[in-house]
Amino acid sequence: MRTIEDHIEKTSTELYDPGISSQRHRFLEQELEDLQMYKSNHPEDHHDPTPFELFCDQNPEALECRIYEN
């Protein structure tokens, strides 16, 4: 997907497919929540974030998300 808006739309559409498994439904619910939270935290950013970016957006204190400057 090219933009976060496209990703949100695709995830929303798939979430309401009655044929998906309950595990897939839970995954999509969480993914949609994470995407919407990222979008609200970065309204000017339209790129489709990676799972790592979503994780770091919610957990900036995690060791793997720290940024060191000289």
C-alpha positions as CSV (number, residue, x, y, z in Angstrom):
1,M,0.0,0.0,0.0
2,R,1.2,3.5,-0.7
3,T,-0.5,5.5,2.0
4,I,-1.7,5.0,5.5
5,E,-5.2,6.0,4.4
6,D,-5.1,3.1,1.8
7,H,-4.0,0.7,4.5
8,I,-6.7,1.8,6.9
9,E,-9.4,1.5,4.2
10,K,-8.2,-2.0,3.2
11,T,-8.0,-3.2,6.8
12,S,-11.5,-1.8,7.5
13,T,-13.0,-3.5,4.5
14,E,-11.4,-6.9,5.4
15,L,-12.4,-6.5,9.0
16,Y,-16.1,-6.6,8.1
17,D,-15.8,-9.7,5.9
18,P,-18.0,-12.3,7.6
19,G,-15.9,-15.1,6.2
20,I,-12.7,-14.3,8.1
21,S,-11.5,-16.4,11.1
22,S,-11.8,-15.0,14.7
23,Q,-8.0,-14.9,14.9
24,R,-7.7,-12.8,11.7
25,H,-10.6,-10.6,13.0
26,R,-8.7,-9.9,16.3
27,F,-5.5,-9.2,14.4
28,L,-7.2,-6.7,12.0
29,E,-8.9,-5.0,14.9
30,Q,-5.6,-4.4,16.6
31,E,-3.9,-3.4,13.4
32,L,-6.7,-0.9,12.6
33,E,-6.4,0.6,16.1
34,D,-2.7,0.9,15.8
35,L,-2.9,2.5,12.3
36,Q,-5.6,5.0,13.5
37,M,-3.5,5.9,16.6
38,Y,-0.4,6.5,14.4
39,K,-2.4,8.6,12.0
40,S,-3.7,10.8,14.9
41,N,-0.2,11.2,16.3
42,H,1.3,12.0,12.8
43,P,-1.5,13.8,10.8
44,E,0.9,15.3,8.3
45,D,2.6,11.9,7.5
46,H,0.8,9.9,4.8
47,H,3.3,7.0,4.3
48,D,2.2,3.5,5.2
49,P,4.1,2.8,8.5
50,T,5.9,-0.5,9.1
51,P,5.0,-2.7,12.1
52,F,8.2,-1.5,13.7
53,E,7.2,2.1,13.3
54,L,3.8,1.4,14.8
55,F,5.5,-0.4,17.7
56,C,7.9,2.5,18.3
57,D,5.1,5.1,18.1
58,Q,3.4,3.3,21.0
59,N,6.6,2.4,22.9
60,P,9.2,5.1,22.4
61,E,11.0,4.0,25.6
62,A,11.7,0.5,24.3
63,L,15.4,-0.1,23.8
64,E,15.0,-1.0,20.1
65,C,13.2,2.4,19.5
66,R,15.8,4.7,21.1
67,I,17.5,7.2,18.8
68,Y,21.0,8.3,19.8
69,E,22.4,11.6,18.6
70,N,26.0,12.7,18.7
